[in-house]
Amino acid sequence: MRVLPVLMLVMSNVFMTYAWYGHLKDFRARPLLFVILISWGVAFFEYCLQVPANRLGSGYFSLPQLKVIQEILAMGVFALFCIFYMREKLTWDFLWASLCLAGAAFFMFRNIG
């Protein structure tokens, strides 16, 4: 089932994005060591999804295709996180960067029959 690894990568990206950036909102006043430990704890759940997603996905996608899928999902999850959780606006440059990723997807998947 091709969609399961992609869904697992979406969820792993939710954990990853929070681990990397959530502390900027939720733990700004906490000591850095505390924030690092919390982020590691969150990242554990990211890896619990990401590693099996890549293992399953490797049965359907090439390694470079998995990487491009990961990057596109990361940008999408980050955009939603940025807008809805962090309450920040995205610039036009984010759109242009996302279109570059769409181009990467085109080249990675254009020869699939």
FENKAZI-V869966 format. One record per pair of residues at least 6 apart in sequence whose ideal C-beta (glycine too) atoms are under 6 Angstrom apart, sorted by the first residue. I is the first residue (numbers start at 1). J is the second residue. Records with the same first field share a line. If there is no record, write none. Layout:
I = J, J
//
This chain:
2 = 60
5 = 53, 56, 57
8 = 49, 53
9 = 53, 70, 73
10 = 73
11 = 49
12 = 46, 49, 50
13 = 73, 74, 77
14 = 77
15 = 42, 45, 46
16 = 46
17 = 77, 78, 81
18 = 42
19 = 39, 42, 43
23 = 35
25 = 86
27 = 35
54 = 66
57 = 66
64 = 108
65 = 108
68 = 104, 105, 108
71 = 101
72 = 101, 105
75 = 98, 101
82 = 88
//
